[in-house]
Amino acid sequence: MSFRDAIDNFYERLVLDAIQATRDDGDTADYLTDVMCVALNRLPARYYRHSIDMMFYLADEELKDMKIKSLEAVKVARDFVREHQRG
């Protein structure tokens, strides 16, 4: 395993959770992948090496704020991708 494989962006998990919470029956894998990319590009990166570190050092209020921002980013991304879908 390379050192790059040892880090992750905490927002990836939060955006994925927000996508699951807003999922519609008609959502395709391609559409959701585009939504995830657009949403993540609207959020700052929060890298961590061990998930326990993020959970231990992250204040409850900060986590709540990050979840709200993730949900908002997903909602905006859904509209953007829907409006800009390719043929």
C-alpha positions in Angstrom: 0.0 0.0 0.0 1.3 3.4 -0.9 1.3 6.3 1.5 -1.4 8.0 -0.7 -3.7 5.1 0.0 -3.5 5.9 3.7 -5.4 9.2 3.6 -9.0 10.0 2.9 -11.2 13.1 2.6 -13.8 13.2 5.4 -16.3 15.0 3.2 -16.4 12.0 0.9 -18.2 10.0 3.5 -20.5 12.9 4.4 -21.4 13.6 0.8 -22.1 9.9 0.2 -24.4 9.8 3.2 -26.2 12.9 1.9 -26.7 11.3 -1.5 -28.1 8.2 0.1 -30.5 10.3 2.2 -31.8 12.2 -0.9 -31.8 9.2 -3.3 -34.6 8.9 -5.8 -35.7 5.7 -7.6 -34.7 7.1 -11.0 -31.1 8.0 -10.0 -28.6 6.2 -12.1 -25.1 5.4 -11.0 -23.7 7.8 -13.6 -25.9 10.6 -12.3 -25.0 10.0 -8.7 -21.3 9.9 -9.5 -21.6 13.3 -11.2 -23.5 14.6 -8.3 -20.8 13.4 -5.9 -18.0 15.0 -7.9 -19.9 18.4 -8.2 -20.8 18.4 -4.5 -17.2 17.5 -3.4 -15.8 20.3 -5.6 -18.0 22.8 -3.7 -16.6 21.7 -0.3 -13.2 22.1 1.3 -11.1 19.0 1.7 -10.7 17.6 5.2 -8.1 14.9 5.0 -7.4 12.4 7.7 -5.3 9.3 8.1 -7.3 7.4 10.7 -11.0 7.8 11.0 -10.8 7.6 14.8 -8.7 10.8 14.7 -11.4 12.7 12.9 -14.1 11.5 15.3 -12.0 12.1 18.4 -10.9 15.6 17.5 -14.0 16.9 15.7 -16.4 18.9 17.9 -20.0 17.8 17.7 -21.0 21.3 16.4 -18.4 21.1 13.7 -19.5 17.7 12.6 -23.1 18.9 12.5 -22.1 21.9 10.4 -20.1 19.7 8.0 -23.2 17.4 7.6 -25.4 20.4 6.8 -22.9 21.8 4.3 -22.7 18.4 2.7 -26.4 18.1 2.3 -26.6 21.6 0.8 -23.8 20.8 -1.6 -25.6 17.7 -2.7 -28.9 19.5 -3.3 -27.1 22.2 -5.4 -25.1 19.5 -7.3 -28.3 17.5 -8.1 -29.8 20.6 -9.7 -26.6 21.4 -11.5 -26.1 17.9 -12.9 -29.8 17.6 -13.9 -29.6 20.9 -15.8 -26.3 20.0 -17.5 -26.9 16.3 -18.4 -25.4 15.2 -21.7 -27.8 14.1 -24.4 
